[in-house]
Every structure is written in structure tokens, then in C-alpha cells.
Amino acid sequence: MVPLMQLALTFLKIGTFGFGGPFSLLAIMEKEMVERRKWLSAEDFTQSVGIGTLTPGPIFFAATIYIGHRLRGIPGALVCGVCTLLPSFILVLAIAALYVELQSSPLVMAIVHGISVGVIGLFVSVVIKTGRSTMKDLWSIAMVTVTFILLAFFKVDPLVLIVSAAVFGGLLLQPKTKVQESEK
């Protein structure tokens, strides 16, 4: 069982260094949870991201709560949630106080741009790793492709795509149970 203090320190680290939005946080969480600490399998992490997309609010935060709950129950969910948000909360308060002056600084704008560009690389990494553990059959690949096309070219509402993916996933991607396999 993962000690709560270890969860707290890990998620404080994620919250502190997770610049760039939800995708950079997901990349950092995946590296910490799956690769470095081996607290979750790649499939478990992908499931946490999937759960995160089903709930309102930031995907990474819902995934954080789910991971904390999976590892240590309600106390783990609370510790992970608070420790992920606390660094950002403190930093935003500090930046808000200096915003007017920082906004006009070319150096600050260059730093923000550099972080934004780096986040794209993190995002691509998360997509590739998640895709490898998720897209294991033709239906999955087809769903990813159709979802991408509908969002990128036809501007379909992401919520509609998520709900549709859940429905089609339930209909087409159900894992075969032992009873179903023995009937063959």
C-alpha cells in the first residue's frame, strides 16, 4: 500500500512542475505513476484518463482523484486532489498580484511561448503512449479516426463526441467474457 505521505509528495511535485495545462500534467502523471513508481499499469492510467473525460472539470484533476482513490481510498483521493491543486493555487495568487507588470515583459512572453511549445511535445507523447495501450483493434482505431475528423474538420462538440464514444464503446468494444469465449 502506498503511504499517504508518498502520495502527497508525488502529487505536490506533479502540481508544482505541471506547467502547460492538462496535457503536460497527464504526461507527468503518467511518467510518475506508470514508469517511475509503477503504482499503476499503463492500462490503469489510461482508464483514469477515461474516467477523467466522463466528469465535468479538468481531466487531469478527475484522473488525480481517481488515482488517489484507487491507491488509498477516500483519504488518497483527498490528498492527491489537494496536493495537485495547492501549488497552482499559490502560484496563481502570486502571479495575479504582478499580472499587469508581467504582461508587458518580452522575457515573460518568450518564456510563456516556450512553455506552450514544449507542452505540444508532452501532449504528443501522452497521445502516443495512451494510443498504444488503447487502440488494440480495428474498432478502436476507427473510433479514434472518426472522432478526430469530426472534431478537427466539422467542429462537433467534444461532449457529443465523448458521449458517442461511450455509447459505441459499450456496444462495440466490450471485452469478451470467459462465458462468451467458451460459447465459440
Secondary structure, DSSP 8 states (H G I E B T S, - for coil): ---HHHHHHHHHHHHHH-TTSHHHHHHHHHIIIIIIS-SS-HHHHHHHHHHHHHSSS-HHHHHHHHHHHHHHHHHHHHHHHHHHHHHHHHHHHHHHHHHHHHHT-HHHHHHHHHHHHHHHHHHHHHHHHHHHHH--SHHHHHHHHHHHHHHHHH---HHHHHHHHHHHHHHH-----HHHHHT-
